[in-house]
């Protein structure tokens, strides 16, 4: 199973300097890769969508840190460790799982609802987000078991 992780845009800003020790650990985990040792699935994979990538790049404009999210994304992409959920997959997921009842029960805003399928279509369904409404929707989405934390140390992302 891939060691995949969704990182909400509201968390991505924490990758630029200065980082606290937990974000340094998370960044190290994301960046570590040796294609001569072990299976690629033993290393970090970042789960994204086109919409999330756009959010990352807009919020990181002007970031000069070598640990900013665009640098991390570029490295993961070159190494085949960036898992992109397509717009078609998101649309198909929503057409099946976003019933009227589900739509009424969601607390997250319209933009964040596009990220729910991204997390729930990932292998581990792990996410880091500060957004309490988005977190509520993920944790309480019927038929799925997502694990969400506000901070890296509160989720076993490397396990």
C-alpha angles and dihedrals in degrees: 000000000000117000090233128169137182115217115195117226090244087064098041092077088067090072093072120083131314098046125179119231095264092053089047088056091048092048091049090051092050094047098043113103136143114181091195094060126064132325121321088235089066089069133070121284123190118216114217144156129210089257093052092048089054091051091049094051095045093051093044097052109137094013107143098181118120086223097054117128095254090057091049092047092049092052094046091047093052090049095046093246098117109097111201119196106210126233087244092055090049092049092047092049092050093048090056103034107027098079120168089262092051091047091053092050096051117106100188123096122260094262094052092048086071088063096053093079090046091060096038093049092053120098100244099024092221121155141173115209139147092206108106095195092050090047091050091052093050096046093046100040107129116247096015136085112212126177115213131177136177094220133036094240090058095064130055093232095155096049 
